Amino acid sequence: MNHPGTESSLRTDLAAAYRLLDHYGWSDQVFTHISVRTPSETPTFLINAYGLMPEEITASNLVKIDINGNKVDNQNIDVNPAGFTIHSTIHSARHDAVCVMHTHTLAGMAVAALEEGLLPLNQTNMAFYKRVSYYDYEGIPLDLSARERIAAALGDKKCMILRNHGLLTVGRSVAEAFFYMYYLNKACEIQIEAMKTGRKLILPSDADCEFTAQQFDNEKYHSESVELVWNALRRKLDRMDASYRK
């Protein structure tokens, strides 16, 4: 798959993802981070400047760094150190992971605290049936020695639940990573709401769950869904506030 866009278009997409993250209430103040790998010859990626809220992110104030943490163009701007560990790890280990998105949503953190993890309680949840990996908690990932364990935990999956922490998705584009995050978080919300009732939960058969997951996996259906949703979200964002493009 070719790299999805120029650096300019990737900056705009990434800034849009930050604004949409804020719109959906997924912000964790200055501690949320999304990154996108640039199409440069040397491995570099864009991420938010540490200290900016998601609603402050624009295409021009994103920071470009390499996988060793060096700032490109001699930018004197800090990035979240834990975010750097996570994003540099995945961009290095997974060439298909053009965009990496990590959130601390309430529902995501709640499911991350459950021993059983994500359950196939709804059609939305079944899209992730046996397609989510788990990374056991071992503290804030400030130490680069965690890189190997994070990469091993993610494996070839597109979605990961960081136990006692939050959610992570990767995509071949910003649009795809955001799509996965939206529905992974929605699945977590569904599970928490169902569990709140205290009633017995219905779990469909393994065969039905796998069949549904394969329907979602269909490449044509998936690609069209990602594109349609992302285009609609960008139109929504432009109507609300187009300053992310600056």
N, C-alpha and C positions, 0 to 999 in steps of 0.2 A: 504494500500500500504506500503510495506517495505521501510525503509530508503534507498535511492539510493546511496549506496557506503560507503566505509570506510572514515575516516578523511583524509587519504592520497590522495585518489582519488578525494574527494571533494575539497581539496586544489588545486589540479591540474586543475580541471574543473573551479573553481572560478578564478584562475589566468588566465586561457585561456579566460574567459569571459571579464576580464579587458583588455587584449591585443586586443581582437576582438572589444571591444567598442572603443578603440583608433583607430584601423584600419578603422572602419566605420565613423570616424570623430565625434563621440558622446562625446568626452572628454570635460569636463569643468574644465580643469586644475586639481587641487587637490580636487575639490568639487563634484566629481562623486562617487557614492558608490553602491556596490552590496554586498550582504551577503548570507551566506549559513549556515543553522543550522547543527550542528554536531550530530553524533549518540550517544552522551554521555548520561549518566543517568540524569545528571543535565542539564537544558536548557542552552546551550551555542551556540554561532555562530561565524563564521569567517567573518572578514571585513578587508578592507585595512587600513594600517597605515596612519594617517592624515599627509599630506605633500608629499606623493608619487604620481607621475603622473601614470596614468593607464599603460603606457608602462614600468614602473619600477616594477610593481607587479610581484612577483614570488610566487610559492607555499609555500616557506619557510618564506617569510616576511609578510604573512597575520597574523592578530592579532586575538586571540581567547578571547572573552569576554562573560560574562553571561548577562542575561536580566536586571540586576541591574547596569551594567557598570563596574563590577569588572574584572580586567585582570586575565586571567588564566595563570598559570606558572609564576606569578609575572613579567609579561612583563611591562617594563617602557616605553610604547609607547602610544601616544594619538590616539584617533579615532575622526572622525568628530562628534561634539556634536549633530548637527541636524540630521545627518545620524543615530546616535545611537537612537534618539527618534523614528524615522520612523521605523527602522529595528527591534528594540526591541519590539515595539508595535505589529507589524505584526507577528513576530515569536511567541509572547506570545498568540495572539488572534487566529491565524490560524495554526493548526497542519499540514495542507496540504501545507503550505507555506514554503517548505524547502529552496527555494531560493527567495530572494527579490531583485529586480533590480529597481533603480531609476535613471533617466537621465534628463539632461537639454538640449535636442537637440533643434536646431533652429525651426524645424517644430513642434515639440511637444510643445514648449513654445508658438508658434504662435497660435496653435489650443486651447491651454489652456486659451488664452486670448479672445476667441470667445464665445459670449453668447450661440450660438447654439451648441457648442462643436463639437464632431466628427460626420460627416454626412456620410450616406451610398452611397457615390458617385461612388464607384467602387467595384468590386468583393472582393478585398482585404479589403476594409473598411467594407463590409457586414459581414465579419467574427466576427466583434465586435458589430454588431447590438444589441442594448439593453443589451450588455454584458460588458459595461464599466461604472464604477461608477465615481463620481465626489466629490472632497473635496474642499470646498470653502476656499479661501485664508484668513489666519489670522496671517500672519507674519512668520518669520523664525521659524521652529518648535524646539526651544531650550527648551521650558518649557514642562516638562513631563506631565503636565495637559492636553496636546493636545492628549495624547495617546488614550483616550476613544473616542474622536471625529474622529480621524484618523481610528480607527478600525471600528467604526460605519459606516463611509463613505464607506470604502472598502466593508464591508459586506461579501458576499460569492463570490464576483467577482474575476477574475484573473487579471483584468486590471483596472487601475484608472488614471484619469487625475486630477492632482492637479491644480486647476484653478489659472491662473496667475503665474504658477510655472513650471510644467513639467509633465513627465510621470512616471508611476510605474507599474510594473508587478510582479506577483508571480508565482511560478511553483513548481511542485513536484520534480524538479531537476533543476540544473543550466541550462541544455539544454532546458528545457521547458520555464523557465523564459526568457531566451535569445530569444527563438523562438517568444514568445509573444511580446517582446520588438521590435524585428526587424520588425515584421509586423504591430504593432501598430504605430511605427514611420513611416513606409512606408505609412500607411494609412493617417497619418497627412501630409506627403510630397505631396501625391496625392491631398488632399483637398486644400492645399495652392496653388499648381500649377494650379488647376482648377479655383480657385477663382481669381487668378492673371489675367486670361483672361478677366474678367469683363462680360463674357457672362452668359446667363441663365443656371443654373445648372439643370441637369436631376436627379430627385430622384425617384428610383424604388418604386413600391408599398410596403406597409408593409409586405404583404404576400410573395412577392418575396425576400425581404430582410431577413425575418425570415427563409424561406426555405433554402436560401444559408447559413445562419449562422448555421443552424442545420446540413447541409452537412459538414461544417468545424468541428462541434462538434463531429462527429462520432469518437468514441474512437479509433477504429482500425486505421482509416485514420490519425487521429491526432497523435497517438503514433508513427506510422511508419514515418510520416513526420518529427516529432521532432528528432527522432533517425537518420534518413538519413541526415538531414540538419546539426545536431551537429557533426556527424562523418565527414562530408565533410568539415565543418569549422575547425575542429581540424587538419585534413590533411593539409588544407590551411595554418593554423598557424604554423604547424611543418615545412612546406616548407619555410615559411618566417623567422621565428625566434622561435626556440624551447626553448629559455632560460626561458620562463615562468614556465617550469617544475622544475626548480632548487629549 
